[in-house]
Amino acid sequence: MTAIEIDENEARERLKALGDWQLRDDGKAIERKFKFRTFNEAFGFMTRSALSAEKMNHHPDWSNVYNRVNVVLTTHDTGGLTELDFRLAKAMNRAAGQA
């Protein structure tokens, strides 16, 4: 299945349903900073998110420092945003307990 790129206008519309996710200035990625009470909660979130990412075969660019996880989603194959990015963002919100 070929991923179809999502333009900046559609991305902005889809972000309305995703809470704290933001469109990067270049319009080619979305990002979010998650903050948890402890490292253990942050690591649990990353583990749950990794399982979703693996099922989708779509992996985030992310970093973790103690109780924070910074995430950037883009589809490298297309050089921009696709449905996969928004599906993974939604799954990550669920993993953080924010449906």
Summary of the structure (lengths in Angstrom):
residues: 99
radius of gyration: 12.9
end to end distance: 27.2
largest distance: 39.0
contacts: 272
relative contact order: 0.24
helix: 39%
strand: 25%
